[in-house]
Amino acid sequence: MRIEHDLAASDLNSRWKATLPEITSTPMGDSSSRSQLVTCLGAVIVCALTVFIYRPAWHGGFIWDDDRYVINNHLLIAPDGLRRIWLSLDAPSQYFPLTYTLLRIERSLWGLNPTGYHWVNLLFHIANALLVWIMLARLEVRGSWLAAAIFALHPVQAESVAWISELKNVLMAFFFLLTVLTWIGYVDPEEKRRPVLYVAAILFYVLALAAKSTACTLPAALLLIPWWKKQPITRKAILEIVPFIVLAIGVGLIAIWWEKYHQGTRVLVSLAPMERLLIASRAIWFYLGKIFWPSNLTFIYPQWNINVSDPTAYFWLIATGLAGIVIYLTRRFFGRNVAVAVLFFVATLSPLLGFIMLYTFRYTFVADHYQYLACIGPIAAAASGFMILTQKIRNGQWIGWSGGLAITVCLSFLTWRQSVMYRDLETLWRTTIAKDPKSWVAYNNLGVVEQEKGNVDDAIDKYEQALRFHDNYPEAYYNLGSALLLKGDPDHAIQQCEQALRLQPNEPDAHVVLGNAFMAKNDVDQASKHYRRALKIRPDDLNAHYNLGIALRQKGELEQAAREFEKANKLESGRRP
């Protein structure tokens, strides 16, 4: 991310124009209009190519937790849903009020047709790529066009773009980048609208935090800008960033509390400090590897076995320390460019590296969508270095353009292939198993798909395979119980559900399946008890309301049964397109 200091910077307009020759590689003597035309043409090509490579995901279905975010999310259709999105703890996942608000709008526009949701994610991703281009150009980074193209077309981004639930990721990145871009204008001493830009930056940042709490890392990016420019970080400059830090800390603490107590991570995941440090150091290299060699990308990566007593477990931690020393010793050759890229990368990833426990750590410590925003640092550094290198050799301009074209073509092919796996649930899980034959989560979820298709025996086989690879997996136990119940074996179904509840007592689905098993044995009282427990945990559970209504009707409590049926019908009508 080398900065060239020979460009004019008298005002925002001249600074933007000064970056155009670098972006478009047009001669300095060419007219500004030609440069802008070439830049616009390049932007159109990147946008069109991005739309094209995600063609397999245009009409993809809902996958995995899309049901919690969209299909079964009562907040999206309830009359008081908007208030509850912002002012309650009813969200099915973390506190992402802006994300749920946008999903509520989308739900009102196209119901449960997934195509509209996919296009919104894709359009935000394209907007983010353009913002990356503009931001790097404003910072006078060479190869900003190439960095933006790589960001748009890289296959590690497919998870954030093709997975509907990851709207929170692309939406957060959009406002994160707008905040940084606005801040770049604010710190320009020649800018006359600095107070307006400061307020706008805070507003954009609040929206970024409301989309996803991992935006709490943004103050680090704001501090990196003057440090990179070798400008003094004065007391005044720090005070200007204090409101951003306060907002970041506040939302970060809410996210930690929510994840620990509302998501149940403190019960499901427990790691010692040294284990977390070893996970974090390995994750940094894992993500860098996927940026520069994007092979074997998958939806769920195998969970690493971290053993603090094994000397080899410290390899990645030592490698991280040595890399830091090398970057420090080579600063005279690269300046602060590489350091800034690495610091931005690590700082932006920091909430997801393992220092804070996440629900997903039950089955994996890494995921492609975690580095959606962080990858800008390494990509920008690599693109800048590539363009500077080519400009120093003979025929460098031709090599730069042809090399950039070759990179984008390769990445486009990989992203097209990667986006195919998000076509539907069965494709997703079969592809995941093909890449990781021991993925117990994928086996369980593929079993659900097979059971919904009526292939009960195949579903039982998948659940049993999941339990062979992970025998403390409550979801597989109660899903196996559900399949056994369909086979007419309520006794074994009860055993499986009870085992699931021993592992995870507050699992509403296990209570519902257990209630169904007791209903099959005509034990209406036990069935009613478990349906009520499920509703205490998850009040908007359609199946629990409906099945409780059946149990109450069988007991002769017709008035109460009618109320449960009415609640179930109301929830069902809200889920229809």
Backbone hydrogen bonds, N-H to C=O, Kabsch-Sander energy under -0.5 kcal/mol:
donor,donor_aa,acceptor,acceptor_aa,energy
4,E,140,E,-1.0
5,H,3,I,-0.5
15,R,11,D,-2.3
16,W,12,L,-2.2
17,K,13,N,-2.3
18,A,14,S,-2.3
19,T,15,R,-1.1
19,T,16,W,-0.6
20,L,16,W,-0.8
20,L,17,K,-0.7
23,I,19,T,-2.1
24,T,20,L,-2.8
25,S,21,P,-2.0
30,D,27,P,-1.6
35,S,31,S,-1.8
36,Q,32,S,-2.6
37,L,33,S,-2.1
38,V,34,R,-2.6
39,T,35,S,-2.5
40,C,36,Q,-2.6
41,L,37,L,-2.5
42,G,38,V,-2.5
43,A,39,T,-2.4
44,V,40,C,-2.4
45,I,41,L,-2.2
46,V,42,G,-2.3
47,C,43,A,-2.4
48,A,44,V,-2.8
49,L,45,I,-2.7
50,T,46,V,-2.1
51,V,47,C,-2.2
52,F,48,A,-2.2
53,I,49,L,-2.5
54,Y,50,T,-1.1
55,R,52,F,-1.9
57,A,54,Y,-1.3
58,W,54,Y,-0.7
58,W,55,R,-1.2
60,G,57,A,-1.4
61,G,423,R,-2.2
66,D,63,I,-2.7
67,D,64,W,-1.1
69,Y,65,D,-2.0
70,V,66,D,-2.8
71,I,66,D,-1.2
72,N,67,D,-4.2
73,N,70,V,-0.7
74,H,72,N,-1.2
76,L,73,N,-1.7
77,I,74,H,-1.3
78,A,74,H,-2.2
81,G,78,A,-1.9
84,R,80,D,-2.2
85,I,81,G,-2.3
86,W,82,L,-1.4
87,L,83,R,-2.6
88,S,84,R,-1.1
93,S,94,Q,-0.5
96,F,94,Q,-1.5
98,L,210,A,-1.8
99,T,210,A,-0.9
100,Y,96,F,-2.3
101,T,97,P,-2.1
102,L,98,L,-2.3
103,L,99,T,-2.4
104,R,100,Y,-2.2
105,I,101,T,-1.9
106,E,102,L,-2.7
107,R,103,L,-2.8
108,S,104,R,-1.6
109,L,105,I,-1.2
110,W,106,E,-2.8
111,G,107,R,-1.4
113,N,110,W,-2.4
116,G,113,N,-0.8
117,Y,113,N,-0.6
118,H,114,P,-2.3
119,W,115,T,-2.2
120,V,116,G,-1.9
121,N,117,Y,-2.0
122,L,118,H,-2.3
123,L,119,W,-2.7
124,F,120,V,-2.2
125,H,121,N,-2.1
126,I,122,L,-2.3
127,A,123,L,-2.4
128,N,124,F,-2.4
129,A,125,H,-2.1
130,L,126,I,-2.1
131,L,127,A,-2.2
132,V,128,N,-2.3
133,W,129,A,-2.1
134,I,130,L,-2.5
135,M,131,L,-2.9
136,L,132,V,-2.6
137,A,133,W,-2.2
138,R,134,I,-2.7
139,L,135,M,-1.6
140,E,137,A,-1.4
141,V,136,L,-2.7
142,R,2,R,-1.1
142,R,140,E,-0.5
144,S,141,V,-0.9
147,A,143,G,-2.6
148,A,144,S,-2.3
149,A,145,W,-2.0
150,I,146,L,-2.7
151,F,147,A,-2.6
152,A,148,A,-2.3
153,L,149,A,-2.1
154,H,150,I,-1.7
157,Q,154,H,-1.6
158,A,155,P,-1.5
161,V,157,Q,-1.8
162,A,158,A,-3.1
163,W,159,E,-1.0
164,I,162,A,-0.7
166,E,163,W,-1.6
167,L,164,I,-1.6
168,K,165,S,-1.2
169,N,166,E,-0.9
170,V,166,E,-1.7
171,L,167,L,-2.7
172,M,168,K,-1.8
173,A,169,N,-2.4
174,F,170,V,-1.7
175,F,171,L,-1.7
176,F,172,M,-2.5
177,L,173,A,-2.8
178,L,174,F,-1.8
179,T,175,F,-2.1
180,V,176,F,-2.1
181,L,177,L,-2.7
182,T,178,L,-2.5
183,W,179,T,-2.4
184,I,180,V,-2.3
185,G,181,L,-1.5
186,Y,182,T,-2.0
187,V,183,W,-2.5
188,D,185,G,-0.8
191,E,188,D,-1.8
197,L,193,R,-2.3
198,Y,194,R,-2.4
199,V,195,P,-2.1
200,A,196,V,-2.4
201,A,197,L,-2.5
202,I,198,Y,-2.0
203,L,199,V,-2.4
204,F,200,A,-2.8
205,Y,201,A,-2.1
206,V,202,I,-2.4
207,L,203,L,-1.9
208,A,204,F,-2.2
209,L,205,Y,-2.5
210,A,206,V,-2.1
211,A,207,L,-1.1
212,K,208,A,-2.1
215,A,212,K,-1.5
216,C,213,S,-1.8
217,T,214,T,-1.2
218,L,215,A,-2.0
220,A,217,T,-1.2
221,A,217,T,-0.9
221,A,218,L,-0.7
222,L,218,L,-1.9
223,L,219,P,-1.9
224,L,220,A,-1.6
225,I,221,A,-1.1
227,W,223,L,-1.4
228,W,224,L,-2.8
229,K,225,I,-1.9
230,K,227,W,-1.0
231,Q,226,P,-3.1
234,T,232,P,-1.4
238,I,234,T,-2.0
239,L,235,R,-2.4
240,E,236,K,-1.9
241,I,237,A,-0.9
241,I,238,I,-0.7
242,V,238,I,-1.0
244,F,241,I,-0.6
245,I,241,I,-2.0
246,V,242,V,-2.8
247,L,243,P,-2.2
248,A,244,F,-2.4
249,I,245,I,-2.8
250,G,246,V,-2.5
251,V,247,L,-2.4
252,G,248,A,-2.4
253,L,249,I,-2.5
254,I,250,G,-1.8
255,A,251,V,-2.4
256,I,252,G,-2.3
257,W,253,L,-2.6
258,W,254,I,-2.8
259,E,255,A,-2.6
260,K,256,I,-2.2
261,Y,257,W,-2.9
262,H,257,W,-0.7
262,H,258,W,-1.4
263,Q,258,W,-2.0
265,T,259,E,-2.0
266,R,260,K,-1.3
267,V,264,G,-1.2
268,L,264,G,-1.9
269,V,265,T,-3.0
276,R,272,A,-2.2
277,L,273,P,-2.1
278,L,274,M,-2.3
279,I,275,E,-2.3
280,A,276,R,-2.6
281,S,277,L,-2.3
282,R,278,L,-1.9
283,A,279,I,-2.7
284,I,280,A,-2.0
285,W,281,S,-1.2
286,F,282,R,-2.2
287,Y,283,A,-2.7
288,L,284,I,-2.0
289,G,285,W,-2.4
290,K,286,F,-1.9
291,I,287,Y,-1.5
292,F,288,L,-2.2
293,W,289,G,-2.1
295,S,293,W,-2.6
301,Y,366,V,-0.6
306,I,304,W,-0.8
307,N,305,N,-0.6
308,V,306,I,-0.5
310,D,307,N,-1.9
313,A,310,D,-1.7
314,Y,311,P,-1.6
315,F,312,T,-1.6
318,I,314,Y,-2.5
319,A,315,F,-2.6
320,T,316,W,-1.9
321,G,317,L,-2.0
322,L,318,I,-2.6
323,A,319,A,-2.3
324,G,320,T,-1.9
325,I,321,G,-1.8
326,V,322,L,-2.6
327,I,323,A,-2.5
328,Y,324,G,-1.9
329,L,325,I,-2.6
330,T,326,V,-1.9
331,R,328,Y,-1.1
333,F,330,T,-1.4
334,F,330,T,-1.9
335,G,331,R,-2.3
337,N,334,F,-1.4
340,V,336,R,-2.7
341,A,337,N,-2.2
342,V,338,V,-2.5
343,L,339,A,-2.9
344,F,340,V,-2.7
345,F,341,A,-2.1
346,V,342,V,-2.9
347,A,343,L,-2.8
348,T,344,F,-2.4
349,L,345,F,-1.6
350,S,346,V,-1.5
352,L,349,L,-2.9
353,L,350,S,-1.1
355,F,350,S,-0.5
361,F,358,L,-1.5
362,R,359,Y,-1.6
363,Y,360,T,-1.7
364,T,360,T,-2.0
370,Y,367,A,-1.3
371,Q,367,A,-0.5
371,Q,368,D,-1.4
372,Y,369,H,-1.2
375,C,371,Q,-2.0
376,I,373,L,-1.6
377,G,374,A,-1.5
379,I,375,C,-2.2
380,A,376,I,-2.8
381,A,377,G,-2.2
382,A,378,P,-2.6
383,A,379,I,-2.8
384,S,380,A,-2.5
385,G,381,A,-2.5
386,F,382,A,-2.4
387,M,383,A,-2.2
388,I,384,S,-2.5
389,L,385,G,-2.3
390,T,386,F,-2.3
391,Q,387,M,-1.6
392,K,388,I,-0.5
392,K,389,L,-1.2
393,I,390,T,-1.1
396,G,393,I,-1.5
399,I,395,N,-2.2
400,G,396,G,-3.0
401,W,397,Q,-2.2
402,S,398,W,-2.7
403,G,399,I,-2.9
404,G,400,G,-2.4
405,L,401,W,-2.4
406,A,402,S,-2.4
407,I,403,G,-2.3
408,T,404,G,-2.3
409,V,405,L,-2.3
410,C,406,A,-2.2
411,L,407,I,-2.5
412,S,408,T,-2.3
413,F,409,V,-2.1
414,L,410,C,-2.1
415,T,411,L,-2.5
416,W,412,S,-2.5
417,R,413,F,-2.1
418,Q,414,L,-2.3
419,S,415,T,-2.7
420,V,416,W,-0.9
421,M,417,R,-0.5
421,M,418,Q,-0.9
422,Y,419,S,-1.2
423,R,420,V,-1.8
428,L,424,D,-2.2
429,W,425,L,-2.5
430,R,426,E,-2.5
431,T,427,T,-2.2
432,T,428,L,-2.0
433,I,429,W,-2.3
434,A,430,R,-2.1
435,K,431,T,-1.5
436,D,432,T,-1.9
439,S,436,D,-2.0
440,W,438,K,-1.4
443,Y,439,S,-2.1
444,N,440,W,-2.1
445,N,441,V,-2.4
446,L,442,A,-2.6
447,G,443,Y,-2.0
448,V,444,N,-1.6
449,V,445,N,-1.7
450,E,446,L,-2.5
451,Q,447,G,-2.5
452,E,448,V,-2.3
453,K,449,V,-1.3
454,G,451,Q,-1.2
455,N,450,E,-2.5
456,V,454,G,-1.6
459,A,455,N,-2.2
460,I,456,V,-2.7
461,D,457,D,-2.1
462,K,458,D,-2.0
463,Y,459,A,-2.5
464,E,460,I,-2.4
465,Q,461,D,-1.9
466,A,462,K,-2.2
467,L,463,Y,-2.1
468,R,464,E,-1.7
469,F,465,Q,-1.6
470,H,466,A,-1.5
473,Y,470,H,-0.6
477,Y,473,Y,-1.4
478,Y,474,P,-2.3
479,N,475,E,-2.2
480,L,476,A,-2.2
481,G,477,Y,-2.2
482,S,478,Y,-2.0
483,A,479,N,-2.2
484,L,480,L,-2.6
485,L,481,G,-1.9
486,L,482,S,-1.5
487,K,483,A,-1.2
488,G,485,L,-1.5
489,D,484,L,-2.3
493,A,489,D,-1.7
494,I,490,P,-2.5
495,Q,491,D,-1.7
496,Q,492,H,-2.1
497,C,493,A,-2.3
498,E,494,I,-2.5
499,Q,495,Q,-1.8
500,A,496,Q,-1.9
501,L,497,C,-2.2
502,R,498,E,-1.6
503,L,499,Q,-1.6
504,Q,500,A,-2.3
507,E,504,Q,-1.0
511,H,507,E,-1.5
512,V,508,P,-2.2
513,V,509,D,-2.5
514,L,510,A,-2.4
515,G,511,H,-2.4
516,N,512,V,-2.2
517,A,513,V,-2.2
518,F,514,L,-2.1
519,M,515,G,-2.1
520,A,516,N,-1.9
521,K,517,A,-0.9
522,N,519,M,-1.7
523,D,518,F,-2.9
524,V,522,N,-1.2
527,A,523,D,-2.0
528,S,524,V,-2.8
529,K,525,D,-2.1
530,H,526,Q,-1.9
531,Y,527,A,-2.2
532,R,528,S,-2.4
533,R,529,K,-1.9
534,A,530,H,-2.2
535,L,531,Y,-2.1
536,K,532,R,-1.8
537,I,533,R,-1.5
538,R,534,A,-3.0
541,D,538,R,-1.4
542,L,540,D,-0.9
545,H,541,D,-2.1
546,Y,542,L,-2.6
547,N,543,N,-3.0
548,L,544,A,-2.2
549,G,545,H,-2.0
550,I,546,Y,-1.8
551,A,547,N,-2.2
552,L,548,L,-2.8
553,R,549,G,-2.4
554,Q,550,I,-2.1
555,K,551,A,-1.4
556,G,553,R,-1.0
557,E,552,L,-2.4
558,L,556,G,-1.7
561,A,557,E,-2.1
562,A,558,L,-2.4
563,R,559,E,-1.6
564,E,560,Q,-1.9
565,F,561,A,-2.4
566,E,562,A,-2.2
567,K,563,R,-2.1
568,A,564,E,-2.3
569,N,565,F,-2.7
570,K,566,E,-2.1
571,L,567,K,-2.1
572,E,568,A,-2.5
573,S,569,N,-2.6
574,G,570,K,-1.4
575,R,571,L,-0.7
575,R,572,E,-1.0
576,R,572,E,-0.6
576,R,573,S,-0.7
